[in-house]
Each structure stands twice: as structure tokens, then as C-alpha cells.
Amino acid sequence: MSTAPQSPPTPPPTKIASPVPSARELILNGILAENPVFRLALSLCPAVAVTTTVANGLLLGVAVLCVQVLSSVTVSLAHGLIHPRVRIPVYTIIIAVWVSAIDMALQAFTPALYAQVGLYVKLIVAFAIIISRLEIFASRQPLAPSFFDGLGMGLGFLIALVTIGAFRELLGSGAIAGIPLAPGKPLLFFALPAGGFFSIGLLMAFFNWVERRAQGARAKAPSPSGGHGV
Amino acid sequence: MSRRGPRAPGREGASRAATWLLGLGLVAAWLLSAAPVPAAGPSSPATPVPAAAPRLLSARVHAPNELRLRFSAPLARLDPENFRLTLALEPDIPIPLQDVRTAPGNRLILTFGQRLQPADHYRLEVVAPPLRRDVKPATWALLLTVMLAAALINNFVFTRYLGLCIFFGVSKRRDTAIGMGITFTLVMIFTAMLSWALDTFVLRPLHLGFLQILVFIGVVAFVVQFLDTMLRKTHPGLHRRFGIYLVLITTNCIILAVPLLNAQSSSGPLDALALAAGSGVGFAFALFLMSCARERMEYARVPQPFQGLPIAFALAGLFALAFMGFSGLDFFR
């Protein structure tokens, strides 16, 4: 998003192959090529906020996965009924309904974890990633591809959250998922708010570097790392 | 008017004099009734107390565990049983009083066995001159605290990590950052108050709490659409300048988080307003700071893997570190 305010809140249109891709391609696309956090840099708020531990990241990741899959399926089933001019409000309402349901379910099943991430679960409604997938993919594709696209995006988000959570928990408290691993004094900094920004910056730079190494072997083309916007 | 025209000037002068006299009389009566009160203390002279009973002039909580009182005259009883302090919310549980000291100028310092929060609401009862007083900070001070806390101590961007998509998207140039900050603050206040009203007067009485998310996002969408249409028709110039930011606001989670936080703490209208204004100003402030730094960074040589967003994240981390310095800020100290 180089000209940030001029473009609408949806990300730059991603290429959709006109023949419907296979389920495996769709899932891998969400996890690697278009990872919502590291590649598209969408929906970053929870990615920084709740990833102090693996468990928190996992819970929110699962919530987003459920909401993404369910609303993708709903929109794909109902896209004949939705008038194109009111589609955005309708998508918002669909997402809000599923978020309310997931919110209540999590509150009932994992009250202890929910107490920490509750606000962010409610805020899934405002996630750009979900509504952009509905707009770009689910509203134009039949049920099965929409399901797998939602699954891939949700899994990509889940994996990103768990990765950041593991990174921060390891450095911030010397443990992963509560199991102590690293000896010595932990760097409290990474458990603090400021550390979240640093961790994501570092991980993003790391993924850019890996990608550039992989590309650099083939072509000397400049990395697109600087371009991908929010 | 024409009817009053022929009135004799003499009568007019007389009625004016009468009005003046009446006014003077009223003022004199007020002075006479008001003046003796501070001198005589309790207004009824029939009370058995010969001297004026001491009146409580001021009561203030002092961190960490003191209550400072100022009286108009020295107190007769200074034993700890004479005083009783409770939280206004828990009037049955007295806070243990350890020590009563006097200080010059009819002051008393009560030391308690438990921490007192200057921002809390307490109730003081005294036995010997029977009196009762609510000890709480002034409303404006509380509101200012809420606002400052939302803007600086709990800055939504740097310590609660909300609104990051917009934050990183719009902070590339300073003028867009300022435009977004202004638009966002105004829409935030509007949305938060509308959501607060709906929550307090509709959702709560009808026990529809589970519809919160749906209603609040609906309010945001409605306000943004409404302002967009209205500005386009009435102020096209303003719309050209700020319209683009209006659309972006819908995806900003802060605008949804503030009504949710207000509903969670079931705050009053003024608290809700202060939180909304504080968070809006805090976001605008963060956006402005970040855009200034990012404009400078255009000229820096950044290692290639870090170009673009990664370095912006590191920069935000530095700002967050700086904002941690605000965490000790306490308005009442």
C-alpha cells in the first residue's frame, strides 16, 4: 500500500488463477505465499498483542481459523442472495455473527485463557484479513475452494501467531508452552509490549531474507520485501 | 408601548426607586443571613455545645496510606474509635485505623493499615462532632486522569497494540497522518457516545448483551457512512480532504475497542467521553510521532531484508519503549 489513503482498506488484488486451484495449493498459499501476518501484513493488532505466550497465540489463532472458515463458507453459499451494492455491510454482519458465537464458545470452554485475550477475540470483527478474503475469494468461488481458502488463511494466521508466541516466550521467559528450555536469565524485554513490535520486525525481516536467498539463486531481481504494504 | 406612553414621569421615578429599595433590602437580608454562619458555626443557637463545633474543611487521601483532614477548630476526641473510614462501595467493612496525629493549623493525619488509592471513593464518619463526608477526587480530575491514561499510559497503539493496520498504513507522510488523526478523533468521540447510549438505554435494559459486537460494528459502519454522505453533500471541500480517511476508519480496531471497554466497565457518560477523547488523541499523537520518524527514515540506509515494514516495526518498538516511561505517571500524587 504505497499510496496508503488512496486505496480502499482491502489489500491489493491478489492474483486468482481462473481454473480453481486444488485444495492443497489453496492451503499452502495461505500458509506460505500469502501468509496473512508475514506476507500480507494484515491483522497485525492481535499478532502483537496476544503473542506473549504460545497458548494465547494458539487460542486466538483457533478463533480466527473458525471465524474465517465459517464466514467464507457462509458467504460462498449465500453470494447469490447478496446484492453487490450492500455486500460489505452484509459481510460485516456475517462476520459479527460468527465472532459472537465463537466468543461465547471460548468464554464457556476456556475461561482462564479467555480472560487474557477476550477483548481481542471480540475485535476479530474488525480484522481486515477476513473481510478481504470474503471479498476477493469466497464471493466468487463455489463452496469447496472457499472452504479450503479459508482453512489455508486461518492456518497461516494460526502458524504465524504460534511462531511469534514461541519466539517471544522463549526469549521473554525462557520457556515454550510453559516448559522451561533456555537456561539463564530471560530477556524480559520480549515479553513487554515493546518487545512484540521488535519480534515481529525481526521475524518479518528473517522471512524476507530467506525469500531473497531463495529467489537470489534464480534471478537477481530486487526483493519485493520493501513493497508489500499493510 | 403606546398604552404606557402617557405615564407620568413622576410615577415612573417612584416605581424605579421602589425597585431599587426592594433590591437593596434583598441584598441586605442575604448578607445578614449569610454573614453570621461562618462565625457561629451551627446555625441553630439551641444546641448544647457552647463553643462552635469544629467543622471539617477539607479531607484528602495522601499516598500511600494517609488521610489528611483540616478542621475549623481543634477536635476534642482524637482516639482511633472516633473515626471510621470505609470504601463507598463497601460501607460495612471499616479500614483499620492505626494512628491519629495532629499537625499545626487544626490538621489531623490519620494513618491506616492498608493502602489508600487517591482515585478511589471513600466515606469518612466521625463520632464526636457527628459528621459524615465523602472523600473523593474532583470529577474533572478523574476525567482528566482517564483521558491522560488513555492517551499516554495505556496508549492504544504502543501498549495495547490496537489499530496497527491503519497505524502502519497511514504513517508514511506527515500530512496524511495529521488528517487521519483529526478525522479519527472526531469519529471516535461520535461513535463511542452513540454506542454508549445504545448500550446503556437499549442493550442493558433488554438483556441483549450478546448483541454487543453486532450493534457496535453497526454503529461504526452507520456513523462512517452517514458522515461520508453528509460531508459530500454539504462540505465537498472537507470531504475531498478527509473523506478518504473516513473509509479507512472502519477497519481500525480502536474504534470498536473503546465502546467494548466502556461497556465492560459500565462507565458513565463522562467517563465514556473521556476515554473516547483520550484514545483518539493518543492515536493521533502516535500517528504524528511515527510519521515524523518515518519521513526521516526515507533517507536512512536500511539493510534490504529490513526495508519497508520490518524497520517500521522496530521503530514502533522503540516508541513503545519510550511510552513505557509514562507508566509511572500518577495525576494525584
Interface residues (C-beta under 8 A of the other chain):
Chain A: M1 A4 P5 Q6 P8 P9 A41 L42 S43 L44 C45 P46 V48 A49 P89 T92 I93 A96 V97 V99 S100 D103 M104 L119 K122 L123 V125 A126 F127 A128 I131 L192 P193 A194 G195 G196 F197 F198 I200 G201 L202 M204 A205 F206 N208 W209 R212 S223 S225 G226 G227 H228 G229 V230
Chain B: F158 T159 R160 Y161 L162 G163 L164 C165 I166 F168 G169 V170 K172 T176 G179 M180 F210 L211 Q212 I213 L214 I217 G218 A221 I244 Y245 V247 L248 T250 T251 N252 C253 I255 L256 A257 L260 L261 Q264 P303 Q304 P305 F306 Q307 G308 L309 P310 I311 A312 F313 A314 A316 G317 L318 A320 L321 M324
